[in-house]
């Protein structure tokens, strides 16, 4: 029997309930142990993505039956720890900088995020500390202020800090109330219909790749967005990630999420011709910057839909593109702090955390699923689609789901079964295998990650005609 979280995810994506019979689950209780049902969330997000991929593959290959999708908790949990399990020539990755952590305030707790150099500078500037300040210097200053005061001061300076809140406090917060009213996956048709279609798939030339021929412009950073586009790359899409040349991605993070993609740099304000050339034949544009940030470059959903009918626009944010926090930056750890997850997973002595960055990974797989379902829907009428997801809304889904009442299943023996290695331009990588699986589908990415910014800002494969 398919469990409620998988059903709710599939319904939120607009999927046909009857297709849930094509999904098989392999449960391994305790693999992602937490007070909240993090493992059920992970299983639901990946399962829905696998089913959406199988559905699109069946449509494009002209199959009479949707291939059977399989979601195995072992593969899922391993993938949800991918940034921690990665090894580069045997070296463990660096995931959090010294100033990205919990701090005790004069009243309450506050979580900061300062992995990127510019965020670290803004945090220290907001606290009137020099660039070379130590964690001890930061701790001393924060102990003199309340958590809420720190939150507002640091955000006003463009930095990132969030006060710890209980679930009840978040529910009473204007942003929490706004988030709770929104659907898990926001979906809407945009623009005029178009003849833009993907060609039928040739089933005799290798694995079934539902996204083969798809062109995806990846304007995302950090984890959730890159996880989504990494998944589309697994499924055959030509994914081009584009970053500003002055804001390089963290190297270890890039290695983990860069499989199957190419990486280019563009200055969006000046490289307008190159950007328009990419957009003119893109099928999907995925954005993960703070809401409204890209609008001035003509990248708002309405502007894109007007210029390019049939385009799928996928937007990801931390807090949602609405409410009083709609224009704020955020990361998984900060959303856990604000929404009551850290309080629930912690103790009376200190805040806690989920055993993985489940909001990032889960939302990433849901975003990929939403894009795949949008492509299936576009195949019927040529209509472009806007899909929106937010980490805070995924957090609400998790906290509202209750506990898993069903024991049983297979034991999780650790990640080794779902890890593999290969030589890459970045060194020899040990990495998590993709958890999205269906009959006849791919089992690994076709290409390894490439050095950041090393690719030309052009599509690598011949385009398809609309």
C-alpha positions in Angstrom: 0.0 0.0 0.0 1.3 3.4 -1.0 1.7 5.6 2.1 0.0 9.0 2.6 3.1 11.2 2.0 3.7 9.7 -1.4 0.1 10.1 -2.3 0.1 13.8 -1.2 3.2 14.5 -3.1 1.9 12.9 -6.3 -1.5 14.7 -6.0 0.3 18.0 -5.4 2.2 17.4 -8.7 -1.1 16.9 -10.5 -0.4 13.2 -11.2 -3.0 10.5 -12.0 -3.7 8.6 -8.8 -4.0 5.4 -10.7 -0.3 5.6 -11.7 0.6 5.2 -8.0 0.1 1.4 -8.6 3.3 1.6 -10.8 5.5 2.6 -7.8 7.2 0.0 -5.6 8.7 0.9 -2.3 11.5 -0.8 -0.4 11.4 0.4 3.2 14.4 0.3 5.5 13.2 1.7 8.9 15.6 3.8 10.9 17.9 4.7 8.0 17.1 8.4 8.5 16.1 8.4 12.1 14.5 11.6 13.5 11.5 12.6 15.6 9.8 14.0 12.5 9.1 11.7 9.6 12.2 12.7 7.5 12.6 9.3 6.0 9.0 9.3 4.8 9.5 12.7 3.3 12.6 11.6 1.5 10.9 8.4 0.2 7.9 10.4 -1.0 9.9 13.1 -2.9 12.2 10.6 -4.7 9.3 8.2 -5.3 7.2 10.9 -6.9 10.2 12.0 -9.0 10.8 8.4 -10.2 7.1 8.0 -11.1 7.1 11.4 -13.0 10.1 10.3 -14.9 8.6 7.0 -15.9 5.4 8.7 -16.9 7.2 11.1 -19.2 9.3 8.3 -20.6 6.2 6.3 -21.5 4.6 9.3 -23.2 7.7 10.0 -25.3 8.5 6.4 -26.2 4.9 5.6 -27.0 4.7 2.8 -24.4 1.3 1.4 -23.5 2.2 1.0 -19.8 4.2 3.3 -17.6 7.4 1.5 -16.5 7.5 0.4 -12.9 9.2 2.9 -10.6 11.2 1.7 -7.6 12.1 3.8 -4.5 14.5 2.1 -2.2 15.2 3.7 1.2 18.8 2.7 1.0 19.4 4.6 -2.2 17.3 7.5 -1.0 19.0 7.9 2.3 22.5 7.6 0.8 21.6 10.3 -1.8 20.2 12.6 0.9 23.7 12.5 2.4 25.5 12.9 -0.9 27.4 16.1 0.0 28.6 14.4 3.2 29.6 11.0 1.6 31.4 12.6 -1.3 35.2 12.0 -1.5 37.6 13.8 -3.8 40.8 11.8 -4.1 40.0 10.4 -0.7 39.4 13.8 0.9 36.2 14.5 2.8 34.3 17.6 1.7 33.9 20.8 3.7 30.2 21.5 4.1 30.0 24.2 6.7 32.3 27.1 7.5 33.3 28.0 11.1 30.7 30.8 11.3 27.8 28.7 10.0 26.5 27.3 13.2 24.2 27.7 16.2 25.0 30.5 18.7 23.5 31.2 22.1 22.2 34.7 22.4 21.3 36.8 25.4 17.8 35.5 24.9 17.3 32.4 22.7 19.4 30.8 20.0 20.3 32.0 16.6 21.5 30.0 13.5 23.9 31.8 11.1 25.0 30.8 7.6 28.3 32.2 6.3 29.7 29.5 3.9 30.1 32.0 1.1 32.7 34.8 1.6 30.2 37.6 0.9 27.8 36.2 3.4 30.6 36.0 6.0 31.5 39.6 5.3 28.0 40.8 5.7 27.5 38.9 9.0 30.7 40.4 10.5 29.8 43.8 9.2 26.4 43.6 10.9 28.1 42.8 14.1 30.7 45.5 13.8 33.5 43.0 13.6 36.5 43.0 11.3 37.0 40.5 8.5 39.5 38.5 10.5 37.2 38.0 13.5 37.2 34.6 15.1 34.3 32.5 16.2 35.1 33.5 19.8 34.8 37.2 18.8 31.4 36.5 17.2 30.2 34.5 20.2 31.1 37.3 22.6 29.1 39.8 20.5 26.0 37.6 20.1 25.8 36.9 23.8 25.1 40.6 24.3 22.0 40.6 22.0 18.7 38.7 21.7 18.2 36.2 18.9 15.4 38.2 17.3 17.6 41.4 17.4 20.4 39.5 15.7 18.1 38.1 13.1 16.8 41.5 12.1 20.2 43.3 12.2 22.0 40.7 10.1 19.3 40.4 7.5 19.2 44.2 7.2 22.9 44.0 6.3 22.3 41.4 3.7 23.6 38.5 5.8 21.9 35.4 7.1 20.8 34.7 10.6 17.6 33.2 12.0 16.3 32.9 15.5 15.2 29.6 16.8 11.4 29.2 16.9 9.1 26.5 18.2 6.4 25.1 15.8 3.8 27.2 17.5 5.8 30.4 17.2 6.4 29.8 13.5 2.7 29.1 13.0 1.8 32.4 14.6 4.5 34.3 12.5 3.1 36.1 9.5 5.4 34.2 7.1 4.6 30.9 8.7 0.8 31.6 8.3 1.3 32.6 4.7 3.4 29.5 3.9 0.8 27.2 5.5 -1.9 28.5 3.1 0.0 27.6 0.0 0.1 24.3 -1.9 3.1 22.1 -1.6 3.7 22.5 -5.3 2.5 25.7 -7.0 1.5 25.0 -10.6 0.0 27.2 -13.2 -0.1 27.6 -17.0 1.7 30.6 -18.4 1.9 32.3 -21.8 0.4 31.2 -25.0 0.5 27.6 -26.3 3.3 26.6 -28.6 4.2 23.9 -31.0 7.4 23.3 -29.0 7.6 19.6 -28.4 10.3 17.0 -27.7 10.8 14.3 -30.3 9.8 10.7 -29.7 12.3 8.5 -28.0 14.2 5.7 -29.7 13.9 2.7 -27.4 16.6 0.8 -29.2 19.5 3.0 -28.3 20.2 2.5 -24.6 18.4 3.3 -21.4 15.0 5.1 -21.5 15.9 8.8 -21.0 12.7 10.8 -20.5 14.5 14.1 -20.7 16.6 13.3 -23.8 16.8 16.4 -26.0 15.6 18.7 -23.3 17.5 21.9 -22.8 17.6 23.2 -19.2 19.1 26.5 -18.2 20.2 26.1 -14.6 20.3 29.4 -12.7 20.4 27.8 -9.2 23.0 27.6 -6.4 23.7 25.7 -3.3 21.8 22.4 -3.0 18.1 22.1 -3.7 18.1 23.6 -7.2 21.3 21.8 -8.3 19.8 18.5 -7.0 16.8 19.1 -9.2 18.9 19.9 -12.3 21.3 17.1 -11.6 18.3 14.7 -11.7 17.2 16.1 -15.0 20.7 15.5 -16.3 20.6 11.9 -15.2 17.4 11.6 -17.3 19.1 12.8 -20.4 18.7 16.6 -20.4 21.3 19.0 -21.7 21.8 21.0 -18.5 23.9 24.2 -18.6 24.5 25.8 -15.2 25.2 29.5 -15.5 26.7 31.6 -12.7 28.0 35.1 -12.3 31.8 35.1 -12.9 32.4 36.9 -9.6 30.5 34.4 -7.4 32.0 31.0 -7.8 30.3 28.0 -6.3 31.9 26.2 -3.3 34.2 23.7 -4.9 33.0 20.6 -3.0 29.4 21.5 -3.4 29.9 21.9 -7.2 31.6 18.5 -7.4 28.6 16.8 -5.6 25.8 18.5 -7.7 27.6 18.9 -11.0 27.1 15.4 -12.4 25.8 15.3 -16.0 26.0 19.1 -16.4 28.2 21.7 -17.9 29.2 24.9 -16.1 29.5 28.3 -17.7 29.7 31.9 -16.5 27.8 35.0 -17.7 27.3 38.5 -16.5 23.6 38.7 -16.9 23.6 42.5 -17.0 26.0 42.8 -20.0 26.1 39.4 -21.7 22.5 39.8 -22.9 23.0 38.4 -26.4 24.5 35.2 -25.1 21.6 34.9 -22.5 18.9 35.4 -25.1 20.5 32.9 -27.4 20.3 30.3 -24.6 16.7 31.2 -23.7 15.6 31.1 -27.4 15.9 27.3 -27.5 15.6 26.4 -23.9 12.8 24.1 -22.8 13.2 24.8 -19.1 14.5 27.6 -17.0 15.2 26.8 -13.4 15.9 29.7 -10.9 17.0 29.4 -7.3 17.9 33.0 -6.4 16.1 35.1 -4.0 12.6 36.0 -5.4 12.7 39.0 -7.7 16.5 39.0 -8.0 16.5 37.9 -11.7 13.4 39.9 -12.7 15.5 42.9 -13.8 17.3 40.8 -16.3 14.0 39.9 -18.0 13.8 36.5 -16.3 10.5 36.9 -14.5 8.0 34.1 -15.4 5.7 36.5 -17.2 8.5 38.1 -19.2 9.9 34.7 -20.2 6.5 33.3 -21.1 5.8 36.3 -23.3 9.0 35.9 -25.2 9.1 32.1 -25.4 5.7 30.4 -25.5 5.8 26.9 -24.2 8.7 27.4 -21.8 8.6 25.6 -18.5 9.7 28.0 -15.7 10.6 26.5 -12.4 11.3 28.7 -9.3 12.8 27.7 -6.0 13.1 29.8 -2.9 13.7 29.4 0.8 10.7 31.1 2.3 8.3 31.4 -0.7 7.8 34.3 -3.1 5.2 35.9 -0.9 4.7 37.3 2.6 7.0 39.5 4.7 9.9 37.2 4.2 9.3 36.7 0.5 12.4 38.7 -0.5 14.8 37.1 2.1 17.6 34.7 1.4 17.7 31.4 3.2 19.2 27.9 3.4 18.0 24.5 4.7 19.6 25.0 8.1 18.0 28.4 8.5 14.5 27.1 7.5 14.9 24.3 10.0 15.6 26.9 12.7 12.7 29.2 11.9 10.0 26.6 11.3 10.3 24.7 14.5 12.2 21.7 13.1 15.3 22.5 15.1 13.3 22.9 18.3 11.5 19.6 17.7 14.7 17.7 17.0 16.6 19.3 19.8 16.4 19.3 23.6 15.8 21.7 26.4 19.6 22.3 26.4 20.2 23.1 22.7 18.6 23.0 19.2 18.9 20.0 17.0 18.7 19.2 13.3 17.4 16.6 10.9 19.9 13.9 10.2 20.3 15.2 6.6 19.6 18.4 4.7 16.2 16.8 3.9 14.5 20.1 3.0 17.1 20.8 0.4 17.2 17.3 -1.1 13.5 16.6 -0.8 12.5 19.9 -2.4 15.1 19.3 -5.1 13.6 16.0 -6.1 10.1 17.5 -5.9 11.1 20.3 -8.2 12.5 17.9 -10.7 9.3 15.9 -10.5 7.2 19.1 -11.0 9.3 19.9 -14.2 8.8 16.4 -15.5 5.1 16.5 -14.9 4.9 20.0 -16.6 6.6 18.5 -19.6 4.1 15.6 -19.7 1.2 18.1 -19.5 2.9 20.3 -22.2 3.0 17.3 -24.6 -0.8 17.4 -24.7 -1.4 21.0 -25.5 1.8 22.9 -25.9 1.1 25.1 -22.9 4.0 26.4 -20.9 4.0 26.0 -17.1 5.2 27.8 -14.0 6.1 25.6 -11.0 7.2 27.0 -7.6 8.4 25.3 -4.5 9.8 26.6 -1.2 11.9 25.0 1.5 9.6 26.5 4.1 6.6 24.9 2.5 8.3 21.5 2.4 9.1 22.1 6.1 5.4 22.7 6.8 4.6 19.4 5.0 7.1 17.6 7.2 6.0 19.1 10.5 2.3 18.5 9.6 2.8 14.8 8.7 3.0 13.3 12.1 4.9 10.1 12.9 5.3 6.9 10.9 3.0 4.3 12.6 4.2 1.3 10.6 7.2 -0.7 11.7 8.8 -3.4 9.6 10.8 -3.5 6.4 14.4 -4.3 5.6 17.4 -3.2 7.6 19.7 -0.4 6.3 23.2 -1.7 6.4 24.9 1.6 5.5 25.6 3.5 2.3 28.3 1.3 0.7 25.8 -0.5 -1.6 24.7 2.8 -3.1 28.2 4.4 -3.5 30.4 4.2 -6.5 33.6 5.8 -7.8 34.9 7.2 -11.1 37.8 9.3 -12.4 36.8 12.9 -13.3 38.4 16.2 -14.3 38.1 17.1 -10.6 39.9 14.0 -9.4 38.7 10.5 -8.4 35.2 10.9 -6.9 33.4 8.6 -4.6 29.7 9.6 -4.8 26.2 8.5 -4.2 24.4 6.7 -7.0 21.2 8.4 -8.2 18.1 7.2 -6.2 15.6 7.9 -9.1 14.9 4.5 -10.6 12.4 2.9 -13.0 12.4 -0.1 -15.3 14.7 0.6 -18.3 16.0 3.9 -16.9 19.5 5.1 -16.3 21.5 4.0 -13.3 24.2 6.6 -13.4 25.0 10.0 -15.0 26.5 9.9 -18.5 29.2 12.5 -17.6 31.1 13.5 -14.5 31.2 17.1 -13.1 33.4 19.5 -14.9 35.4 22.4 -13.4 33.3 25.4 -12.4 32.9 27.9 -15.3 34.8 25.7 -17.8 32.1 25.3 -20.4 31.1 27.7 -23.2 27.7 29.4 -22.7 26.1 27.5 -25.5 24.0 24.3 -25.8 26.0 21.2 -26.4 23.5 19.2 -28.5 21.6 20.1 -31.7 18.2 21.6 -30.8 14.8 20.3 -31.8 12.4 22.4 -33.8 9.1 23.6 -32.4 
